[in-house]
Amino acid sequence: MHHKKYPCQVFNLLILFVAGMMILSSCKKNPNHPGYVYLPDMDVSRAYETYSENPVFEDGKTLREPVEGTIPRGHTPYPYVKDD
């Protein structure tokens, strides 16, 4: 009975070793190879030029007006209302 259990343990250790080596081999970091892309259209989108025509919007403009109440980056509004 003891002999039948031994090959199973060796097989389990072999599977564990192979899985561990696969995990460790996938950890190398090469900045020139970013990895595999499975859905490239979602990763790199096609951008429109800022002032070009855009068929997606009714007015045909790509450049959109900012939403009302939007504060520009780097701008801190004065916290007090102007009084006369």
Buried (B, 14 or more C-beta within 10 A) or exposed (E): EEEEEEEEEEEEEEEEEEEEEEEEEEEEEEEEEEEEEEEEEEEEEEEBEEEEEBEEEEEEBBEEEEEEEEEEEEEEEEEEEEEE
